[in-house]
C-alpha cells in the first residue's frame, strides 16, 4: 500500500502546473456568468494560501473577460474547506512472461511485463474560494 501512495504522490507532483488549472473533477477553476460579471470557483489543496488562489482567480478573470488585471474588481464571496474522495487508476506490475519473436529469421527470447489495473481512493482536503469579478468602471 505504501508503494501505491508513493506512486500517487509522484503523479500528483508531476501533474502540478504553474498558473490556474481547469477543473478536473477535484482541483482547478470553474466559471459561470452571473448578472454582475463572472463567478469563478477555484479549488486547490487545503494548504494553498488564499493569496495564491486569489492570484489564480485574477488570471482566470482577466483571460475570460479579456481585460487587464488592473481594470477588474473582484469580490470574494466565500472561502471554505471541503473534503472530496478522489480516485485514480494505476498500472501495477505483477510479473513477466517470456515472449519469443523473430529477428533476422532467428527466434529471440525476451520478457514482457504484465500489469494489473488497480483503482486507489483517497480523501483530499481542499480549499475552495468563490469570487465574482467584473470590469471596473
Phi, psi and omega in degrees: 000325178299322180299317179297320180298314181294324176296316179299315180297316180298317179294319180297316180294322180290332182280350181295134179242152175273129183102175183293145179245140174294148183299129180247015183100346179230300181238162177119189184248152172230143178238152177210125177294136175232170184304324184267000180152237183229125176267128179241127174249124181236126177245136177212176181300149187300333181273003175287135183290153176300322181297319180295314180297318179297322178295323175297317180298317177303315180297316180297315181297313181298318180290318182289316181278349180057049176224157176293152182300329183283356177252021179243154170243138179233131177242115178283124182262335176196150172225124182216157174258132181231162176235129180234144176272123180245152177226154175210151179264136178237144172265117183251124178293131180239355178162189178226161175222143180290142178229136177248127177230166180257131175229116183057037178079001181249139177291136179236127179270137174212177180245139176248131180286133176253130180238161177233135180275130182231137175259129181247136179248144179213138172272125180247134174271126183235157172249132180238125179243135178242131181218153175246126178245146178213164179280142180287145175117000000 
